[in-house]
Every structure is written in C-alpha cells, then in structure tokens.
Amino acid sequence: MAVLVTGGAGYIGSHMVLDLLEAGEEVVVVDNLSTGFRRAVPQEAAFVEGDVGDGALIARLMADYGVDAVIHFAGSIVVPDSVADPLGYYLNNTVNSRTLIAEAVRARVPHFIFSSTAAVYGIAREMPVGEDAPLQPISPYGTSKLMTEWMLRDTAIAHPLSYVALRYFNVAGADPKGRTGQSTPRATHLIKVACEAALGKRPGLEIYGRDYDTSDGTCIRDYIHVSDLIRAHGDALRHLRAGGDSAVLNCGYGHGASVLEVLDAVERAAGCTLDKRDAPRRPGDAPELIAGADRIREVLGWTPIHDDLDGIVSSALAWERKL
Ligand SMILES: NC(=O)c1ccc[n+]([C@@H]2O[C@H](COP(=O)([O-])OP(=O)(O)OC[C@H]3O[C@@H](n4cnc5c(N)ncnc54)[C@H](O)[C@@H]3O)[C@@H](O)[C@H]2O)c1
C-alpha cells in the first residue's frame, strides 16, 4: 500500500513527502520537475520523473506500488501567468487532473486528496469566506482548480472514490527542521519575496495599494504555515481511510495579517529595514481574504500548531538563507 504524491518535488509537496515518510507510509512521487527540484525528494521515497497527464505511466505506478491514496499537488500556480496562458493552465490543471482521476478510478484507488485554492471564491463579498460562499473565480487559475473540484464531486458520486479538496489560503513558511522550503525562482508570494529582499537577493519590493478599506490601508491575507497545511492532509488521509465522507474544506487560520504587518515581521526577523516602494493596486486584488476555518476543525479535527506570523516568517527566512 502506498501513497502517490504528484508534485512531490515542489514547495508544498516536498513537505508532504517528509511527513508521510515520518508516519511510516510508502511514498511514490511523480513530478515533471517543471518548477520542482529532484533534490527536494528524500531518497526514502520512490521518485519518477514524469507527467501527471501521462495516463500509461500513472496506471503503471498505481499498479506497481499498490496505491491506495493520491495526494495531488502537481499544477501550475501563477495567477497572472494563467491570464496570459489560459489554455496552458486548463491543460495542466484541469485536463491532466482528469487523466489522473480517470486512472485512479480505473485502478480502483479509493482515496484522493486535492490541492485546491481560495482563488475559487474570486472577490468574496463576506469575510471570513465559508465553503458555501459563491464560487466566482476571476482567473483561469481559479477556474482550472474549480473544474477539478467539480470532476471529483461528480466522480465520487459515480464511482467508489472518496476525496477531500482542500482550499488553501496563503501558504507560507518552511519545514521547522530546515529540510525543505520554497525554492521556486520568480515566486510571487509576499513572505518569500520579502525574505529575498531582506537577504539582498532582490533590491526591494512593492506595496500594491495603501488605500484599501483595511486597518492600515494594505491588503489582508490569511497566512497558513505549510506544516499546519500538511497536517491537514494527514488528517484528511486518516479521515478517508476510516470511511469518512468526501469533503471540501478551507485551509486557513480564520484571521489575517496586512502587507505592512508581514513586512514588519520580516524586518524584525532579519534585523533590517526593507526598501519598500508604493505601487498602484493590482487588478483583482481583494482588500481582504480570510478563511472561514470552522468546518475543517469539525470534519477532520484539525488543530493548527504554528499559528504565529513571527514563527512563519522566521522559518521562511531560515530556509531562504540556505538557498
Ligand atoms: N503556494 C500556495 O500558496 C498555494 C495556494 C493555493 C493552492 N496551491 C496549490 O498547491 C499545489 C502545490 O503548490 P506549490 O506552491 O507547492 O507549487 P510548486 O510549483 O512548488 O509545486 C508544483 C509541483 O508540481 C510539479 N508539476 C507541475 N505540473 C506537473 C505535471 N503536469 N506533472 C507532474 N508534475 C508537475 C512541479 O514540477 C512542482 O514540483 C498546487 O496545485 C497549487 O495550485 C498553492
């Protein structure tokens, strides 16, 4: 019995692989290394360089390893790129996910966990945003993920497959033991970018809009430590294996931090003053995005243990120093 982790050489997937190995699971990773790194996957996991859209490869892995669960991280994740290349995003995030789900059905793999995103909500009217809020993605990225959620929903009705789709809010931080972290070049995530700036890897950074209707005028996001996010996947796997129902769950803390609060935390952790420049608002940026975070606690019994902005930032900075 093994867990197939797609995208296990990437930022979040590499944390998942470490966690599964620590729990004594057999792990097989499939990753095409488009944005991931071979070195991020420990030797104890089987690694196959290949594409999730390669149905024959996926079928072989499921049969050879006796896969009982798929955890599907592989995908393309840069929202503005999805606007420039919508068909590329629908291919990699939607069409390739369809292939993976079809092979799971064919091989009678009973459980599936999917990396979805808060981008499925678009500009939510009410905060915090609960799972039952209207689904109105404003980017091809968000739509490509929502379509995969819907494929899973319909497949789970027609076939013996149970699934959990986790809608991540803003994932940040790194493994507290320093074994992996976010290595992606050209990353757009605020904490990553600010850590790069603090270490002189980029000249400074922009603050996109200071005139939002928030406490300090900058955007507020729900930053979740990657280790807490991974624990939610472990909880989801236990839930499904115990016969639990399929579920779609937000993954966030239920409170947020503003851009300025994040930058203050980075300056505190790094002991420096960042070169910050004011820039206009970016189209599509909501003033605030906070997870309604009750359902995941009720359904999975998830209890976060890293809900602390300074801790998130320190772990991200420690990883950035190693790169
Ligand atoms: N980082 C976040 O804040 C965030 C927020 C919401 C959702 N997500 C989702 O989490 C997942 C993981 O994101 P991440 O931040 O670790 O990104 P990442 O780019 O670090 O990881 C993605 C991995 O998937 C691999 N990959 C991409 N397409 C593939 C394919 N067709 N076949 C095989 N491998 C492929 C890449 O090489 C990479 O290793 C993604 O599905 C993303 O949409 C991330």
The ligand as an SDF file (V2000), in Angstrom:
LIG
                    3D

 44 48  0  0  0  0  0  0  0  0999 V2000
    1.5720   28.0080   -2.6510 N   0  0  0  0  0  0  0  0  0  0  0  0
    0.3480   28.4400   -2.3460 C   0  0  0  0  0  0  0  0  0  0  0  0
    0.1750   29.4470   -1.6170 O   0  0  0  0  0  0  0  0  0  0  0  0
   -0.8570   27.7080   -2.8770 C   0  0  0  0  0  0  0  0  0  0  0  0
   -2.1380   28.2380   -2.6030 C   0  0  0  0  0  0  0  0  0  0  0  0
   -3.2520   27.5510   -3.0740 C   0  0  0  0  0  0  0  0  0  0  0  0
   -3.1050   26.3540   -3.7620 C   0  0  0  0  0  0  0  0  0  0  0  0
   -1.8580   25.8810   -4.0310 N   0  0  0  0  0  0  0  0  0  0  0  0
   -1.7560   24.6200   -4.7880 C   0  0  0  0  0  0  0  0  0  0  0  0
   -0.8350   23.7490   -4.1640 O   0  0  0  0  0  0  0  0  0  0  0  0
   -0.1890   22.9320   -5.1320 C   0  0  0  0  0  0  0  0  0  0  0  0
    1.3070   22.9540   -4.8930 C   0  0  0  0  0  0  0  0  0  0  0  0
    1.7690   24.2980   -4.9980 O   0  0  0  0  0  0  0  0  0  0  0  0
    3.2770   24.7060   -4.6800 P   0  0  0  0  0  0  0  0  0  0  0  0
    3.2600   26.0660   -4.0880 O   0  0  0  0  0  0  0  0  0  0  0  0
    3.9680   23.6140   -3.9650 O   0  0  0  0  0  0  0  0  0  0  0  0
    3.8510   24.8460   -6.1710 O   0  0  0  0  0  0  0  0  0  0  0  0
    5.1900   24.2650   -6.8330 P   0  0  0  0  0  0  0  0  0  0  0  0
    5.2760   24.8910   -8.1880 O   0  0  0  0  0  0  0  0  0  0  0  0
    6.3440   24.4120   -5.9060 O   0  0  0  0  0  0  0  0  0  0  0  0
    4.8560   22.7060   -6.9640 O   0  0  0  0  0  0  0  0  0  0  0  0
    4.1680   22.1330   -8.0450 C   0  0  0  0  0  0  0  0  0  0  0  0
    4.9180   20.8670   -8.4350 C   0  0  0  0  0  0  0  0  0  0  0  0
    4.1820   20.1950   -9.4470 O   0  0  0  0  0  0  0  0  0  0  0  0
    5.0810   19.8110  -10.4900 C   0  0  0  0  0  0  0  0  0  0  0  0
    4.2720   19.7110  -11.7040 N   0  0  0  0  0  0  0  0  0  0  0  0
    3.5880   20.7090  -12.3370 C   0  0  0  0  0  0  0  0  0  0  0  0
    2.9060   20.2120  -13.3850 N   0  0  0  0  0  0  0  0  0  0  0  0
    3.1360   18.8730  -13.4100 C   0  0  0  0  0  0  0  0  0  0  0  0
    2.6920   17.8110  -14.2320 C   0  0  0  0  0  0  0  0  0  0  0  0
    1.8830   18.0300  -15.2850 N   0  0  0  0  0  0  0  0  0  0  0  0
    3.1330   16.5600  -13.9680 N   0  0  0  0  0  0  0  0  0  0  0  0
    3.9710   16.3170  -12.9380 C   0  0  0  0  0  0  0  0  0  0  0  0
    4.4120   17.2920  -12.1160 N   0  0  0  0  0  0  0  0  0  0  0  0
    4.0020   18.5540  -12.3540 C   0  0  0  0  0  0  0  0  0  0  0  0
    6.1580   20.8690  -10.4950 C   0  0  0  0  0  0  0  0  0  0  0  0
    7.3740   20.4380  -11.0770 O   0  0  0  0  0  0  0  0  0  0  0  0
    6.3070   21.1440   -8.9930 C   0  0  0  0  0  0  0  0  0  0  0  0
    7.2440   20.2710   -8.4060 O   0  0  0  0  0  0  0  0  0  0  0  0
   -0.6160   23.4650   -6.4980 C   0  0  0  0  0  0  0  0  0  0  0  0
   -1.6130   22.6110   -7.0320 O   0  0  0  0  0  0  0  0  0  0  0  0
   -1.2060   24.8290   -6.1850 C   0  0  0  0  0  0  0  0  0  0  0  0
   -2.2090   25.1980   -7.1050 O   0  0  0  0  0  0  0  0  0  0  0  0
   -0.7270   26.5270   -3.6140 C   0  0  0  0  0  0  0  0  0  0  0  0
  1  2  1  0
  2  3  2  0
  2  4  1  0
  4  5  1  0
  4 44  2  0
  5  6  2  0
  6  7  1  0
  7  8  2  0
  8  9  1  0
  8 44  1  0
  9 10  1  0
  9 42  1  0
 10 11  1  0
 11 12  1  0
 11 40  1  0
 12 13  1  0
 13 14  1  0
 14 15  2  0
 14 16  1  0
 14 17  1  0
 17 18  1  0
 18 19  2  0
 18 20  1  0
 18 21  1  0
 21 22  1  0
 22 23  1  0
 23 24  1  0
 23 38  1  0
 24 25  1  0
 25 26  1  0
 25 36  1  0
 26 27  1  0
 26 35  1  0
 27 28  2  0
 28 29  1  0
 29 30  1  0
 29 35  2  0
 30 31  1  0
 30 32  2  0
 32 33  1  0
 33 34  2  0
 34 35  1  0
 36 37  1  0
 36 38  1  0
 38 39  1  0
 40 41  1  0
 40 42  1  0
 42 43  1  0
M  CHG  2   8   1  16  -1
M  END
$$$$
